Amino acid sequence: MKKFLLATILGLVALLAGCSQLSEFSINESQINNYLANKVKYEHKVGISGFADADIQLANLKSEIGRSEPGKVALTGEATVKLDSLIGKADAKIELTLTARPIFDAKTGSIYLKELNISKYKVIPENMDTAISAIIPYLNSSLETFFETQPVYVLDANNGAAEATAKKLAKGLEIKPGKLIIPLVD
């Protein structure tokens, strides 16, 4: 009798665990990072024409979901900058932290970042900080526009049955530490 009761309880636990997989689809930081590395390329020229122009390439983007700020995604990365200003030409690297609110577009199965902000940055070499700080507002605006139109993840029906189902039945987006949850039922 005890074995039957134990088997029944284990069966119910397994059934309940399986039901959560049927009611939601999750995307973890590793999946977002892989998508960012393979599909997202930011190369842009920003600045004030004739005063300071900067060719910027963003690389090594890594995501942190809902950890540093609830309901937000943080992206860290490096920007290489080729600055051409009135005082001459120079190269620098900026270590950036971007924070934004993820938004899910159910029609396309895409996750975008809205309300993006450069929350922290460090310029290397440090003597370039003054010159780079002049272009940070333009870089912030450019990155905000970029991530409003460039998804950080797109559900792909070719990535298996679970992702295909999520693309068809998605009902929104929830942010939990380390993952984005796409509910499949109301």
NORURDA-V246081 format. One record per helix or strand of 2 or more residues. SS is the DSSP state (2 for helix, 1 for strand). FROM is the first residue (numbers start at 1). TO is the last residue. If there is no record, write none. Layout:
# NORURDA-V246081
<<SS FROM TO> <SS FROM TO>>
This chain:
# NORURDA-V246081
<<2 2 23> <1 24 28> <2 29 39> <1 42 48> <1 52 65> <1 73 85> <1 88 105> <1 110 124> <2 126 149> <1 153 154> <2 157 159> <2 161 169> <1 174 176> <1 179 183>>
